[in-house]
């Protein structure tokens, strides 16, 4: 989709941005924006683009309900494990595209393992206006000059009402998706798309080589969920942490990253019972360190491991019985573990793509008064600090603001959620004011 005409405007917008930033008079800048739009936007009738987008089911059920109408384009799914579901997306460009696509119907069929499942023509389930690639950055910079971005969207995406799910016993193969769309302009048959189907056994053979790959896998999991690699991820986690403990000359994991990873793994398994079933089967063939850690994760994710524990020694069963509960990541108690729980919430966001972790962290932006009192106290060289609740809130305000701002810059889904919170009546006015200045508030510069 990156080569789609709707996204080629990014380079043009960047050129336009240079013109705006050189404009010292706001009124002149707004006039130039209007003239540029009138001159450079080519007006064409609405049409359905000649391509389909394979959209993961969580985009429609988890992400879009918590977003505004205007969003970044979701990832085009290219691989599925057993049990995962997809919808067919179609795009529209041209004048009046929003109204045009809302009345569209989508029919599709999926052929996999010699069998074809057909979904008859039906009205779309949902649609969104799609930002151009890099559009969040452009909008933020123009906002800093009080100039409205004239090119918020040139493309709208709609998804099918029906979804197709990979069979629970799926083997390696390829699913072929054929789709057709009906609109006020008539009927169109769209180019065929394919999705790779990967079995759990094959996915489990794809090892993870180091902590960098493990971090990349976990923090971007929601974009292309790959539950077949959860068992290899646990193996890499146990291996890397064991080696680091034995050889301190090796690069050491960041403080708290073990809890972040466990929060990721617990979240990934909690929402996918089929993955949990396969995970349990795979870890049973591994050594004690991997097997026992995996059983603990399954327990924290809410799964029954009693039958597995029955086969252990009395001492090992006692060890599991004594396991403390995994701390609630959403606990905002201002104490020494608050910042660790922030990291755990970001790990859960990277796993599920849910808005709850971001909303919870954003709530810490209400602690500005504690931060200002803390900064005033620092001016007294004789003041002695201890981690009292007000100090913890002051530091929490700063860490929250920095991390939210970082995700706003670097994660398109987080940016969409922040846009939605800025518009939501559920967001307190004081917190909205903080969200407006994530990129310019000196308190939110990277902590040292």
C-alpha positions in Angstrom: 0.0 0.0 0.0 3.0 2.3 0.4 3.1 2.9 -3.3 -0.6 3.7 -3.5 -1.4 7.1 -5.0 -3.1 8.2 -1.8 0.2 8.0 0.0 2.5 9.6 -2.7 1.3 13.0 -1.5 3.6 12.8 1.5 6.6 14.2 -0.4 4.4 16.9 -1.8 3.2 17.8 1.7 6.8 18.0 3.0 7.6 20.5 0.3 4.5 22.4 1.2 5.5 22.2 4.8 8.7 24.1 4.0 6.7 26.9 2.5 4.5 27.2 5.5 7.4 27.2 8.0 9.0 30.0 6.1 5.8 32.0 6.4 6.1 34.4 9.4 2.6 35.8 9.1 -0.1 33.3 10.2 -2.8 34.8 7.9 -0.4 34.7 4.9 0.4 31.0 5.8 -3.3 30.1 5.8 -3.8 31.8 2.5 -0.9 30.0 1.0 -2.3 26.7 2.3 -5.7 27.4 0.7 -4.1 28.5 -2.7 -1.7 25.4 -2.6 -4.7 23.1 -2.1 -6.8 24.7 -4.8 -3.9 24.6 -7.3 -2.4 21.1 -6.5 -5.3 18.9 -5.6 -6.6 17.2 -8.7 -10.4 16.7 -8.5 -11.6 13.4 -9.8 -14.9 11.4 -9.2 -15.0 8.9 -6.4 -13.9 5.4 -7.4 -12.9 2.1 -5.7 -9.2 1.5 -6.0 -8.0 -1.6 -7.8 -6.6 -3.5 -4.8 -7.7 -5.1 -1.6 -6.3 -4.8 1.9 -6.2 -7.8 4.2 -7.2 -6.4 7.6 -6.7 -8.3 10.9 -9.8 -8.8 12.9 -8.5 -6.9 16.0 -8.3 -3.8 13.9 -12.0 -3.8 13.5 -13.0 -5.1 16.9 -10.3 -3.6 19.2 -8.7 -0.6 17.6 -11.2 1.2 15.4 -13.9 1.4 18.0 -11.5 3.5 20.1 -10.3 5.7 17.3 -11.6 8.8 15.4 -12.9 8.6 11.9 -9.4 9.7 10.7 -6.7 7.0 11.3 -3.5 5.7 10.0 -3.8 2.8 7.7 -3.7 -0.6 9.4 -1.0 -3.2 8.5 -1.8 -5.4 5.5 -1.8 -8.9 6.9 0.6 -11.2 5.0 0.7 -14.3 7.4 -1.7 -16.1 9.6 -1.4 -18.8 12.3 -4.3 -21.2 13.2 -7.4 -19.5 14.6 -6.5 -16.0 13.4 -9.2 -14.1 11.5 -9.1 -11.4 8.7 -11.5 -9.1 6.9 -11.3 -7.8 3.3 -10.8 -4.1 2.9 -11.4 -1.9 -0.1 -10.3 1.7 -0.6 -11.8 4.7 -2.4 -10.3 7.9 -3.7 -11.7 11.0 -5.4 -14.3 13.6 -4.5 -17.1 12.4 -2.3 -15.3 9.2 -1.5 -16.6 9.0 2.0 -20.3 8.9 1.1 -19.5 6.8 -1.9 -17.7 4.0 0.1 -20.3 3.9 2.8 -22.9 2.5 0.4 -20.5 -0.1 -1.0 -21.0 -3.9 -0.7 -18.3 -6.5 -0.6 -18.3 -10.1 -1.6 -15.3 -12.4 -1.2 -14.2 -16.0 -1.1 -11.2 -17.7 0.4 -9.5 -20.8 -1.1 -7.2 -22.7 1.2 -6.1 -26.4 1.3 -8.4 -27.3 -1.6 -11.5 -25.8 -0.1 -13.3 -22.6 -0.9 -15.5 -20.6 1.5 -17.7 -17.9 -0.1 -19.1 -14.8 1.7 -21.9 -13.2 -0.3 -22.2 -9.5 -1.1 -23.1 -7.5 2.0 -22.9 -3.9 3.2 -19.6 -2.9 4.7 -19.1 -3.2 8.4 -17.0 -0.1 9.1 -15.0 2.6 7.2 -12.3 5.1 8.1 -10.6 8.1 6.5 -6.9 7.2 6.1 -4.1 9.6 6.8 -1.2 9.9 4.3 2.0 8.2 5.3 3.8 10.6 7.7 0.6 12.6 8.1 0.8 12.8 11.9 4.2 14.5 11.8 3.0 17.0 9.3 -0.1 17.8 11.3 1.8 18.2 14.5 4.3 20.6 13.0 1.5 22.7 11.3 -0.4 22.7 14.6 2.6 24.3 16.3 2.1 27.2 13.9 -1.7 27.3 14.4 -2.1 26.2 10.7 -4.7 23.5 9.8 -3.3 20.7 7.7 -5.1 21.0 4.3 -4.3 17.4 3.3 -5.6 15.2 6.2 -6.8 12.4 3.9 -7.2 11.5 0.3 -8.2 7.9 0.8 -11.0 6.0 2.6 -10.9 2.4 3.7 -13.9 0.1 4.3 -14.0 -3.5 5.6 -16.3 -6.4 5.0 -19.0 -7.4 7.4 -17.9 -11.1 7.3 -14.5 -12.4 8.4 -12.6 -15.6 7.5 -10.7 -17.5 10.2 -7.8 -19.9 9.7 -8.8 -23.4 10.7 -7.6 -24.5 14.2 -5.8 -27.4 12.6 -4.3 -25.5 9.7 -1.2 -26.7 8.0 1.4 -24.7 6.0 0.0 -23.3 2.8 -1.4 -20.3 1.1 -4.9 -18.8 1.3 -6.1 -17.0 -1.9 -8.6 -14.2 -1.4 -10.8 -13.1 -4.3 -13.1 -10.1 -3.8 -15.7 -8.1 -5.6 -17.3 -4.8 -4.8 -20.6 -3.1 -5.8 -21.1 0.6 -5.6 -23.1 3.4 -7.2 -20.6 3.2 -10.1 -21.3 -0.5 -10.7 -19.5 -3.8 -10.1 -15.8 -4.3 -9.9 -13.7 -7.5 -9.6 -10.6 -6.8 -7.6 -7.1 -8.4 -8.0 -6.5 -11.6 -6.1 -4.5 -11.4 -2.9 -2.7 -14.2 -1.0 -1.9 -14.8 2.7 0.7 -17.2 3.9 -0.6 -19.8 6.4 1.9 -21.0 8.9 1.2 -24.0 11.3 2.2 -23.9 14.9 4.8 -26.5 14.4 6.5 -24.5 11.6 6.3 -21.3 13.6 7.9 -22.9 16.6 10.9 -23.7 14.6 11.6 -20.0 13.9 14.0 -19.2 16.7 14.7 -15.7 18.0 18.4 -14.9 18.0 18.9 -12.2 20.6 17.3 -9.6 22.9 17.0 -7.0 20.1 14.9 -9.3 18.0 12.9 -10.3 21.1 12.2 -6.7 21.8 11.2 -6.0 18.2 8.9 -9.0 18.2 7.1 -8.1 21.4 6.7 -4.4 20.9 5.2 -4.8 17.4 3.3 -7.9 18.0 -0.2 -6.4 17.6 0.7 -5.3 14.0 1.3 -8.9 12.8 0.5 -11.3 15.6 2.5 -14.5 15.3 1.4 -16.8 18.2 3.3 -19.7 16.8 6.5 -17.9 17.9 5.5 -17.4 21.5 7.3 -20.6 22.6 10.5 -19.7 20.8 10.2 -16.2 22.3 10.2 -17.8 25.8 13.2 -19.9 24.9 15.1 -16.8 23.8 14.1 -15.0 27.0 15.3 -17.8 29.3 18.5 -18.3 27.2 19.5 -14.7 27.0 18.8 -13.9 30.7 20.7 -17.1 31.8 23.7 -16.2 29.7 23.7 -12.6 30.9 23.7 -13.8 34.5 26.6 -16.2 33.9 28.7 -13.7 31.9 28.5 -10.1 33.0 30.8 -9.1 30.2 27.9 -9.7 27.8 25.4 -6.9 27.1 23.0 -7.0 30.0 19.2 -6.8 29.7 17.7 -3.4 30.7 16.4 -3.2 34.3 12.8 -4.4 34.5 12.8 -5.8 30.9 12.1 -9.3 32.4 8.8 -8.1 33.8 8.0 -6.3 30.5 8.5 -9.5 28.6 6.4 -11.5 31.0 3.7 -8.9 30.8 3.8 -9.3 27.0 3.7 -13.0 27.1 0.8 -13.1 29.6 -1.2 -10.7 27.5 -0.6 -12.6 24.2 -1.6 -15.9 25.7 -4.6 -14.5 27.6 -6.4 -13.3 24.5 -5.6 -16.5 22.4 -6.6 -19.8 24.1 -5.6 -21.7 21.0 -2.1 -20.2 21.2 -2.0 -21.1 24.9 -2.8 -24.7 24.2 0.0 -24.9 21.6 2.4 -23.0 23.9 1.8 -25.5 26.7 2.5 -28.5 24.4 5.7 -27.0 23.1 7.2 -26.0 26.4 6.6 -29.5 27.8 9.4 -30.7 25.5 11.9 -28.2 26.8 14.3 -28.2 29.7 13.1 -27.4 33.3 14.0 -23.7 33.2 11.8 -23.1 30.1 9.1 -25.5 31.1 8.6 -24.1 34.6 8.8 -20.5 33.5 6.2 -21.2 30.8 3.9 -22.9 33.3 4.1 -19.8 35.6 3.2 -17.6 32.6 0.2 -19.8 31.8 -0.9 -19.6 35.4 -0.6 -15.8 35.4 -2.6 -15.7 32.2 -5.4 -17.5 33.9 -5.0 -21.0 32.5 -5.4 -24.3 34.5 -2.0 -26.0 35.0 -3.0 -28.4 37.8 -2.6 -31.5 35.7 0.9 -30.4 34.7 1.8 -29.7 38.3 0.6 -33.2 39.4 3.6 -34.7 37.5 6.1 -32.5 39.4 7.9 -33.3 42.6 6.4 -32.2 45.9 9.1 -29.5 46.3 8.4 -28.1 42.8 4.6 -28.2 43.4 5.2 -26.2 46.6 7.3 -23.7 44.7 4.4 -23.1 42.3 2.0 -22.8 45.1 4.1 -20.1 46.7 4.4 -18.0 43.5 3.3 -14.5 44.3 0.6 -12.9 42.1 1.8 -11.0 39.1 1.3 -7.3 40.0 -1.6 -5.6 38.4 0.1 -3.5 35.6 -2.8 -1.0 35.7 -2.2 -0.2 39.4 -1.4 3.6 39.6 -0.4 3.6 43.2 2.4 6.2 43.4 5.2 4.0 44.7 8.7 2.7 43.6 7.1 0.2 41.2 5.0 2.7 39.3 7.5 3.3 36.5 8.0 -0.5 36.1 4.2 -0.8 35.7 4.3 1.9 33.0 6.7 -0.2 31.0 4.5 -3.3 31.5 1.5 -1.3 30.2 3.5 -0.3 27.1 4.4 -4.0 26.7 0.7 -4.9 26.8 -0.1 -2.2 24.3 2.5 -3.6 21.9 1.0 -7.0 22.4 -2.8 -6.3 22.0 -3.1 -2.9 20.4 -5.6 -2.0 23.1 -6.2 1.5 24.2 -6.5 0.7 28.0 -2.7 0.8 28.7 -2.3 4.3 27.0 -5.4 5.7 28.7 -4.1 4.5 32.1 -0.6 6.1 31.6 -2.2 9.3 30.2 -4.1 9.6 33.5 -0.7 10.4 35.2 -0.7 13.7 33.3 -3.2 15.0 35.9 -0.3 15.1 38.3 1.2 18.3 37.0 0.8 20.1 40.3 2.9 17.5 42.1 5.6 18.0 39.4 5.6 21.8 39.8 5.8 21.4 43.6 8.7 19.0 43.1 10.6 21.4 40.8 10.1 24.3 43.3 11.5 22.1 46.1 14.5 21.3 44.0 15.5 24.9 44.1 16.3 24.5 47.8 19.8 22.9 48.0 19.1 21.7 51.5 15.9 19.9 50.6 16.1 16.2 51.2 13.9 14.0 48.9 12.4 10.6 49.7 10.0 8.7 47.5 6.8 10.0 49.1 3.6 9.6 47.1 3.7 13.2 45.9 7.3 12.8 44.7 6.4 9.5 43.0 3.5 11.4 41.2 5.8 14.2 40.2 8.2 11.7 38.6 5.3 9.7 37.2 4.0 12.8 35.4 7.3 13.4 33.7 8.0 9.7 32.8 4.4 9.4 31.5 4.6 12.5 29.4 8.0 11.5 27.9 6.8 8.0 27.0 3.5 9.1 25.6 5.2 11.7 23.5 7.7 9.2 22.2 4.9 6.8 21.2 3.0 9.6 19.6 6.0 10.3 17.3 6.9 6.7 16.6 3.8 4.6 16.7 0.8 5.3 14.4 -1.8 3.5 16.5 -0.7 5.3 19.6 -1.0 8.6 17.7 -4.5 7.7 16.6 -5.5 6.9 20.2 -4.1 10.2 21.5 -6.1 12.0 18.8 -9.2 10.2 20.0 -8.5 11.1 23.7 -8.1 14.8 22.7 -11.6 14.7 21.3 -13.2 12.5 24.0 -15.5 14.0 26.6 -14.2 11.4 29.0 -10.7 13.0 29.0 -10.4 15.6 31.7 -9.7 19.1 30.4 -6.4 19.4 32.3 -5.2 16.2 30.8 -6.2 17.3 27.3 -4.1 20.4 27.8 -1.1 18.2 28.6 -1.7 16.0 25.6 -1.7 19.1 23.3 1.9 19.9 24.4 3.5 16.5 24.5 6.2 17.6 22.0 6.9 21.0 23.4 6.7 20.6 27.2 10.2 20.7 28.6 9.2 18.4 31.4 8.6 15.7 28.9 12.2 15.7 27.5 13.8 12.3 27.8 14.7 11.7 31.4 18.4 11.4 32.1 
